[in-house]
């Protein structure tokens, strides 16, 4: 990595720094700043400092060098009255900041040298940073990639979310089972964030509405809340790569408006004295509280409204600093709703415009629709959020009134456009009738936005044909496809440093800002030395991961084996259990013929199951139970190894993706919206075994069908097979290998003789098999046999690996963001000039 990162130690306009400037970039100044921070901020000498002390000192050293650009960025946006992209997301899975910020500032290798000159281990210091677990998986990681690309493309933007005190749980494995423990990522503080208590806003909850009058004497609804909480913003600077742009990620923390009740305390009611504080802080306490209980569902809705209301109030405040009214709000603000979690923004923006700023309904509705746009991330009906009208009315009484009004006006128009079509009005309604009325948040987002997009070509097509088909019939012009992407800065440059150096040596460093330039690598495909180096780098990455697995799981694996990897959230539709069936098929073949010549494989799994999702947790148990048997069976003799890596997160992903040979993307066709792990694997040279689902289709198109191991039914075939009357038992009786796999599980072979342990997995496969594992099994094992044959020819495999990396330019999040900017948001880049910027001169 030296050649690429050393060449980047000069960030734009850093020549303005003078040698004695406290944020200078010279080695001497950086070293002095680091040691000063260790002494003055951590209050400790080098002789007593821990690795964590060194991390914090280095983090503040880097943050200081971000702030110059950060403040200038914010000031420029204010002065030039730019149009601001506001990304609303319940999740931001940012990963560790230190290494990424060093890269984007162009000071990674220089900093490494300074730290090592002090006799310290730079890599060990980087490892001290906790992963902020403020997301569950792809949704939050996509948001993080988008923030990186927005800053790197110099787009004025701000991310809005929640500063969860406890992120997604820390996963441990005990006796093969997932155990959740709190992820207290803030226990030692967070050096990257900047609290902004002076910009706190109030959030109202509960109560009732009354009719009143505005200052013009016109009737208006008045919301009398039962309680208010405070939303306190914390800003994290997000720098772009090789730019001066540093955009904010603003996360909200909940606090009570009155945190201590003296009367209750003096009366000896000590718990009651702080009850309001505890109730308020619960809102930003935990990412995704379990919603299997009424209290959990209420808390989730509180969380969603809390950050949406705070963010919209903040945007209005920012706008009115430089504009006389909100008439042009939609011309200066583009709000992107990342899935349905922030969909209440439709009703909240209407409330703020009508109730607080005295706009007429029609004027407010015009501004709202033109401001908001909605990204759909799922085809799963259960994931399209619905809230009971009763809960909504208790918690957000004014918003329920507004939603009913939106619905009535909308359906009146639908009846005019399509008279007599009761089915259509029922489908489009924001309210789902039944024993208990439900608010359909996806419908609300569709009606209240000017643009609706899916996240892969197939996903968008299925949205228009099925999930949101009636909205597509009504407003075809609203629908866009924006295939997801990931940032190559974190997922190649930071994660795969040796490969990054090789690529840059061959084609220059332009690929980091334009990933399409990776195509130039194809010119070296016939260069034997290049292929050899490519293969050596993959082996180095595999050896590194093998050492990590030995240290953390005490499992010895062979770096020369094929690393077959599936890391993602555990869910039935993602079909980790199909991969397990494939492992057992390999295992059965060996048991039947112990001398069988097979390609040695290491199967690596990682991912978390939602705490209330029993079947997903049982899949984790199955993986670990199969690992226990296979890894210790003398017949196998190391030809197969199975490893489950606990607590999969961004940092662990950075170890895994570069080391993978094979990427498992085996979801049932038509179920995965896009996927982003599939892109990270392919960028790092892994080949894909997968279905025609989500972005797999486009990855296969780009990489070439000959460089992709395809199997399984298509989405249309899945739909047709189910419509015709799918019977999984036909496959059980008709396929001896499949029958042997199922019988091996049911016999208790992997559960110490307890044949019923895994029956909650096996029984549905035999009865109705909702995700078509039985139908896809034979195709899957045949594709895996093709994988083995290809891997035997290492030269062929290396060529395929190179082509996968070289052809992934489409899947940079930079491309995705450019499309959003041009087609949905209508925003343009804004240059940040720091040559003559003096923060001290600002008023």
N, C-alpha and C positions, 0 to 999 in steps of 0.2 A: 504493500500500500504506500510505501514511502514516496515513490515517484509521483503518484497522483496527488497525495496530500501535501507533500513539500512544495509542489508547484502551486498550491492554493493558499500559501500562508499570507499572501497579499490580498486582503479583501478590498472591495472597491473603496477608493478614496482614503485608505488608511494612512496615506502619506501626510494627512493633516495632523496626525498625532505627533506631539513633540516628545522629546526623550524623557522629560521629567513629568509628563502628564500622568496622572494616577491611573488612567485607563489606556496608556500607551501599549503598543503591540510589540515593542522590542523585547528580546529575551530577558534583559536585565529588569525592565519594568514589570514584566509578567511575574518573574521570580519574586521580586520585592512585594508585589501585590499579594501573591499567594501566601508568603510568610507573614505579611502584615495581617491578613485576614485570619490566619491560624492563631495569631497572638491576640488581636484586638476583638475579633468576633467570637472565636471559640474560647478565648481566654486560657490558652494552654501553650506550653513550650514544645518544641520538636521532640525533646527527650521523653515526654509523657503522652504525646499525641497518639490517638488510635487511628486506624485506617478511616473510620467514619469522620473523625475530625479533619483529616486531610481532604476527604471528599467534600465536606461542607466548605472548607476554605477555598478549594478549587472551584466549586459551584458558584460561590459569590464572586470570585475573580472573573469568571466567565460572564456572570449576570451583569456585572458592572460594565462590561464591554458591549452588552446588548442594549443597555438603557439609553446610551447616546442615540442609537438608531431608533429605538422604540419611541422615545419622546419626540424625536423629529418626525417620525412617521405619523404619530397622532396629530402633531401640530400642522403638518402638511395637509392632512385630510380636512382639518378644521378650516384652514385658510383657503383651500381651493374648493371647498364645498362639494366634495366628491360624492359620487353615488357609492354607498357602502353595502357590501354583501354581508348579511347577518345569517350565520349558520346555526339554526336552533337544533340541538341534539341532546337527548337524555344521556347519551354516552359519548365520552371522549377517551379512547384508549391510547394515550399518547406514547406510552413506553418511557424508558429512561431519557432524561433530557440532556445530561452532560455530554455524552459522546456525540449525539446528534447536533447539539448546538456548537460544539467545537468544529465539527465538519462544516456546518453551514456558515460559520464565521471565518473559515479558512485557517484555523489555528490548531488543528488536531495534532499534526506531527510535531509542530513546534512545541506545543504544550507537553507532549509525551517526552520530548528530549529534555525539557526543563525539569520535569518531575523525576526522570531517571537520573539526571545529573545530581539531584539531591539525594540519590540513593534509595528512592522509593519505587514501588512497583505500580506503574501507571494502570495496568489492567486490573489489578486488585482494587485500586481506588475506584475505578469505574463500577466495579461490582458492588460497591457499598450502597449505591443508590437504589431505593425501593422502586418497584414498578407501581405507578399510580393506577390502581385497578378500577378506573372509573368507567368501565364498559364490560360488556358480556362477551364480545366477539367481533364479528365482521362489521357490524353497524358502527361501533365505537372506533375501531381501527380505521375504517373508511373515513370517518370524520377527521381523524388525526392526519391521515394522508392528504385530505383535502386542505386542511389548514397549512400544511407544508407547501403544497402546490400553489395555494393562493398567495402566500408570501413570496415564493420563488418566482412567480409570474408577475409580481408587483401589483396585485389586485387589492384595492382597499377592502378590508374584511375584518370581521370580528366573530369569534365563536362564542356561543352562549350555552351554558349548561349548569350543572349542579356540582358544588364542591362537597361530594359525599365524604363524610368523615371516615366511614368504612366502605371501601370499594367492594368489588366482587370478592367473595370469600376466598380464603387461602385453602387450597385443596390438599388434604393428606390422604394416604391410602393405608388403611388398617385392615388386615386380614382380607385384602382384596377389595374392600368396600371404600367408597368415597366418604370421607369425613370432612365436614366444613368447619373451619375455625375463622374467627374474625380477621379481616385484612386491615389492620390498624396502620395504614401507610403514613399517617400524619403524626405518629407517636413521637417522632423526633423533630417535627416541624417540616417545613418545605422551603428551601432557600430560593426556589424559582419564582414564588408568587409574591405579589405586591398587594397588600390589603388596601382597599379604598373606602374606608368607613364614611367619608364625607359624601359619598354617592349612594348611600343606603336608600332603599325605597320601601314603602309600606305595602304589604299584601293583605287584603281582606279575605276573610273566610266565614262561611256560615251566615246565620242571621236571616233577614227577610228584606223584601223591597216594599217601598211605599211610593205613592204618587206625590210629586212635588212640582216645583217650577224652577226653570233656570233664570239667569239674570235678565233675560229678555222677556220673561213672563210666560214662556211657552211651557206646556206640561212636559214633565220628564220623570223617569223612574229614579228613585233614590234607593241605593243599597245601604241598608243598616246592618253592618256585619256583627256577628257574635264575637269575633276576636280578630285581631290583627297581629301579624308577625313581621319582622324586619328581614329584608333580604340585603345582605352585605356582600359587595362584590370583591373578588380577589382576581387580580389580573396576572396572567402568565405570559411573558413575551414569547412569540413564536417567530423565529427568524427565517427568512428565505435563504436559499442557497445562492451565494455569490451576488446578493443584492443588499441594498441598505434597508429594505423593507423589513420591519418587525411588527407583525400584527398582534393584537391582544386576543387571548382566550380568557373570557370573563366567566368565572364560575361563582355561583351565588351560595352563600351560607345563610341558614335560617337562624334567627335569634328572636327572643321574646322582646316585645316593646317595653315591658316592665319585667325585669329579670328577677326581682326580689321583692317579696311582700313583707314589709316590716311589721305590719299589724299581726299577720299570721305567725311570724317568728316570735314576736313578743308574747303571743298567747301560747307559745310552746308547740305550735303546729309547724314543726321544722320542715317536714316533707311538703306541706302546702306552701310554705314560703318560697320554694323554688319550683313548684309544680308548673307554673306557666312557662318558665325557662325550659324545663325538660320537655314539655309538650311541643313547644316551638322548634326546639333543636332536633326533635325527632324527624322533622321533614327532610333535613339534609344529612341524616345520620347514616343511612345504608342504601347502597345501590339496589334497586329492585327488591323491596321487601316482599316476602312470600304473600301472594294474593289469594291463597286458599281460604282465607278468613275474611269476614266483612271488614274488620279493622285494617287488614292488609290492603284490601282494595281501596278503602278510603284514603289510606296513606299514599298509595300510588297516585291517585288522582290529585291529592294535595301537592305531591311533588311536581307533577306535570304542570299544574296551574301556577305553582310557586315560581318556577323558573321562567315560564312563558310570560306571566304578568310582569315580573321584575325586568325581563329583557325588553319587552315592548315599552314599558315606562321609561327605561333607560334610553332606548332609541328615540323616543319622542323628546326626551330632555336634550339629547345630543342635537337633534334636528332643530329644536327651537333656540339653541344657542346662536345659530347663524341664519335662521329663517324666521320671517314674521308670522307664518301660520303653517298649518299642516296640509294646506291645499296641494302642495307638490311633494308630500311625503313619499309617495310611491315612485317619484322620479329620482329620489335621493336615497332610498332604502329598498333593498331586495332581500326579503326574508325567505330562506329555504327551510322547509319543515322536513327534518330527517325522520321519516316514517310518521306514524300517527301519534307518537308520544307528545309532540307539541301541537297537535291539531286544534286544541282549545284556543289557540291563537286567533282563529277566525272569530270566535265569539268575543274574546278579550279585546282585540283591536276595535271591533264594532263598539263595545262598551266604552272604551276610552274615548273614541271619537264622538259618540253620541252623548254620553253622560257627562264626560269631563270637559269636552271641547266643543259641545253644542252644535255638532254637525247634524244635518238632516239624515234620515235613513239612507236615501238614495246616494247622497254624496259620500257618506261613510262607507257604504257598500262598494262604491266604485274604487275608492282608495284601498280598501281592504283587499279586494280581488286582485288589483294591479300590484299590490305589495307582496302578496304571498304566493309561493309555489310549493308543490308537494312532491316528495320522492316516496314512492311505494317500494318497500323492501321485501314483500312476501306474497306468496300465493296461497299460504295456509290460512284457511278461513278462521281458525281459532286465534290467529295472530292479528287479525284485523280488529282492533280494539272496540269494545262496546262497554258502555257504562249504564247502569240502571238509572232511569230518570229519577227515581226516588233519592238515590245517593247524590246525583248531580244537583237536584233541587235543594237538598240539605246543605251541601257544601258550597254550591255556586248558584244561588237562587236567581240572580240577575242573568247569568249566562243561560240558564235553562229557558228563561223568557225569550232571550235573544235567539236561541236556537229554534224555538218553536216558531218565532216570527220569520226567521230565515226560511224555515221549512215550508211554512204556509205560502209565502211569496213565491218560493221556488216551484212548489207543486202546482200553484195556480198557473204559472207559466207553462209547465209541462203539460197540463191538461189543455191549455190553449194550443200548444204545438202538436200534441198527439191526443186529440179528443177521443174519449172512450177507451183508452188503453190503461185499464186499471192495473194490469200486471206491471207495466212500466212505472207507474207512480209508486206502487208498493216497493218495487226494487230500488228506486232512486231516493225514496224518502230518507230523511236523516233520522227518523224514528222507526224502530222496529217494533211493531205491535205484538202483543202476546200477554201472558199472565202478568208480566211486568215489562213495561215499556223500556226499551234500550236505546241509548244514543249511539248511532253508528259513526265513529270518529273518522273512518276512511271516507264516508260519504260527505261528512262535514268538510274535510280537507279538500275533496274534489270540487265541491260547490264553491268554497270560499277562495280558491286559488285560480290564477290565470294559466298555470302550467302544471301538468302532471307527468311524471316520468318514471319509467322502470329503469332497471340497472343492468340489463343485458338484453340482447336482441330477442331471444326467446321469451324472456320474462315479460318484456313490454308487449310482445305479440300476444302472449297468453292473458295479460291484463286486459287488452283490448277485445280479445275473443271470449273471455270467460269472466275473470274476477271483477272487472270494472266495465264489462261490455256495454251496459246501458249508458254509462257516462260517455264512453267512446262513441256510441251512436248519437248521443246528444251533442257532444262537443269534440269531434275528431281532431279539430285544430289545436286542442289543448294538450294532446298527447305527444310525448317525445321519448326517444330512447337515449339514455346516457350510460353506456356500458362503464362499469366501475373500473378503477385503476388504482395502482399503489405507487408510492413514491420510490424511485430508484435510489434516492439518497440514503434512506435508512435500509432498504431491503436488498441493495447490492453493495453500495459503497461502504456503509458502516458494517453490514453483516458479513460481507464476503470480501475482505480486504485484499487478499491475494488475487482473487479473480478480477477485482476492480483494477488493480495494478496492471495485470496482463492485458485487459481490454484497452486501457488507456495507452499502454505501450504500442499497441497495434493500430488504434484508430483515433488517438487523441482523446481529450476529455469532453468533447462536445456532447457525447451521449448522455451525460448527467443532466443536461438541460433539454436535450432532444433525443429521447430514447430510440427514435426511429433510426438514428445513426448506428445503432447496434447491427443493422443489416450489413454494414461494412465488414463484419467478422466473417461473412460467408466467403470473402475473397481468400481467407486463410485456411479454408476447410481442407485443402490438399497439402497443406504444410505439415509434415509429419512431426516436426519439432513443436509446432503450435499445439497439435492434438495431444502430444505427449505431456506438454506443460499443463494443458487443460485437465488432463486426467490426473496428473500429480496433485493439482490444487484440490480436486474433488477428494482424492485420497487423504490429503492433509486435513480437510474439513471432517471427513469421516473418522479419522483417528482422534481428532479433537472431541467429537461427540462421543466416541467410544470411551474416552477417558472420563468424560463427564458422567456417563452412565455408570461406569465402574465406581466412581466416587460417590454418586448419589443414590444408586440403586443396587450396588454391589453385584452387578451382572456383567460378566465378561462376554463381550461380543467381538466378532471378527470384522475388522475394518474392510477386509476383502470381500465380505459377503454383500449381497445386494441389499441396500437399505430401502425397505418398502415402508412408506410413512403415511400415516393418516392422523393429522392433528387439526382439531376443530371442535366446536361445541358438540357435545354428545346428544344426539337426537335420533329418533327412529327413522326419519326420512333421510338423514345423512348416511344411514346404513353402515355404521361401524360393525354391526353384527354380521353383515354380508362378508366383510373382510375376515371376520373370525371364522365363518363357515369355510372360507377359502383356506385358511390356515389349517383347519381340522382336516380338510381334504388332502392337503400335502402330508399332514401327519399320518393319516390313514394309509396313504400310499407307502410311506416308510414302514409302518407297522406290518403291512402285508408283504413288503419286500425290503427287509432291513439293509440289503446291499444296493438299493436303488441309487443311481447316479442322478442327483438333482443339483441345481444351482443353489449354493448356500444362501439363505436369506435371514435378515434380521427385520422383524416386523415391529415398527415403533408406533405407538399410539400416544395421544395426549388430548386432553380436553376436559371440560367441566360439565357436569349434569346439573340442571336446576335443582335446588334442594328439595322441591316437592315433586320431582319427576321420577317416580319409582322405577319405571322401566328403563330409563336412561342410566340410572344408578346400577341397575342389575346388569346392564351391558358392560359397565366398567368392571363389575365383579366377574363376569364371564371372561373378559379379556385377561384379567389377572389370574383366574383359575386355569385357563388354558395355558398361560405362561408358566404357571407352577408345574404343570404336568410335562409340557413339551420341553422346557428348559432342563428338566431333570431326568428325562427318559434316556437310558443308555443306548437304545436303538437309534435315537436321533443323532447322537454323537456330534452335536454342534451344527448340524446342517440347517436347523431351524432354531431361531431364538425369537422370543416375544417379550417386548418391553413396554410397560405403561409408564410414561413420565408424568409424575404428578405436577399439579399447579401450572398447567400450560399458560403462558402469558407472552407478552411481546418479546421480552428478553430471551426467553427460552426459544421462541420462534426464530430469533436471530441466530441461534446455534443450530437449529434443526434444518431450516430451509437450505442453507448451503451444503449440508451433508447428505441430503436425500438423493437417492438414485431414481426412485419411483414415487410419484405423487398419486395418492388414492383419492379420486373425486367421483364417488360411486353412488351419489344420491339418486333416488328414483326420478326418472325423467319427468320434468314438469313441476318439480317441487322446490328446487333450489333457485332463488332469484338470480344470483350471480355467482357468489363466491369471490374471495380475494386471495385466500391461501393458494388456490390453484395458480394464480398469477405469480406469487412470490416463489413458489416451487419452480415454475418454468423459467423465470428470469435467472434463476441460479443453476440452470442446467439439468433439472430433474425432468424425466419423461413422465407423461401422464397416462394412467389407466383410468378411463372414465366413461360415463354415459353422455348422451347428447342432452345435457342439462345445463342451465345457467350459462355462464361465460365459457364453459368447456367447449361449446360449439364454436365460439369465435377463436378460442385458443387453438383448436384443431385446424380451423381454417387458416390461421396465420402460420402455425408451425408446419403444416402439411399433414395430410392424413397418414402418410407413411411414417410419421414421427409421433404418432399418438396411438395408444392401444384402446380401441373402441370396443365397447360391449353393450349389451342390454337393449331393452325395448325403447322406442322413441316415446315422446309425450303423447303423440296421437295413438300409438299402439297401446300404451297404458290405458288411455281413456277407452279405446275400443274394446280391449280385452275385458275390462271391468263391466262395460255395458253389455257384453255378450254373455256374462256370467262366468266369472273367473273362479276356478276350483283348484286351489294349491295342492290338494291331495293327488291330482293327476300327475304332478311333477314328482311328488314323493314316490309314488308307485312306479313311475316310468323312468326314473333315473337312479340307478344303483349307487352311484357315488354320493348323490345328495342324500339318499336314504341312509347310507352308512354314516354320514356326518350327523344327521339329526338323531339317529339311534345312539351314536356315541355320546351325545350330550344328554339324551334322555336316560341313558343307562346309569348316570351318576359318575361316569369315568372322570369328569373334571370337577366333581363336587364331593369327593370322598364317599361315594356311594349314595349320596342323597339325590335320587333321581328326580325329585320334585323341585329342587332349588331353582332350576332355570325353566320350569314349565311356564311361567308367565311370558317368557320369550318364545318358547317352542310352540305352545298351544295356539297362539294367534297365527303363527306361520302356517300351521296345519289347517286352521279353520277358515280364515278369511284373508290373511297376509296383506294388510292394507298397503304396504310399500313394495310388494311384488318381488321379494327376495327369491322365492322359489322359482318364479318365472325367469329371473335373470341369472340364477346360479350357474347353469351350464355355460352360458356365454361368458360369464366372469372367469370361471376356471380355465376356459379355452384361451381367453385373453392373457391370463396369468402364465399359461404355458408358452404363449408367444413372447411374453416378457422374458421368460427364462432363456429361450432360444436366442433372442437378441442380445442378452447380457453375456452369453458365452463368447460372442464375438465382440471383444472389447473395443476394437477399432471402429466397428459399425456403431456401437453404442455411443462412443465418444462423438462421432459425427452427428448422431441424432441429438445428443446433448447440446452441442454447439449451436445447431440450428434452432433448437427450442429457445435458447437464450437470445440468439441473434434476431429472432422474429417476434419478440414480445413488445416491440415499440408501442403498439396500440394500447397496451395495458399500463402505461404510465398515467398516474392521476393528473399529470399536467395536461394531457390530451382531454381528459374528462372535464377538467375545470375550464379549459378554453371553450369547450362546447357549451357548458353552462353559461359562461360569460357572453358568448355570441348569440345564443339562441333563446335563453330564458331570462337572464339577469340584465342584459344590456349594460354591462360595465366594461371599462377599459383600464389598462395598466396606468399607474401613476408613479412617476420617478420620484425617489426620495433623494434629495441633494443635501449632503451633510458637510460640504466644504466649508461653509461659513456659519455653521450652526453653533450657537453658544447657549446651552440650556439655561445658564444663569441669567441670560438676558430676557427670558420669557416672563411675561407678567402673570 
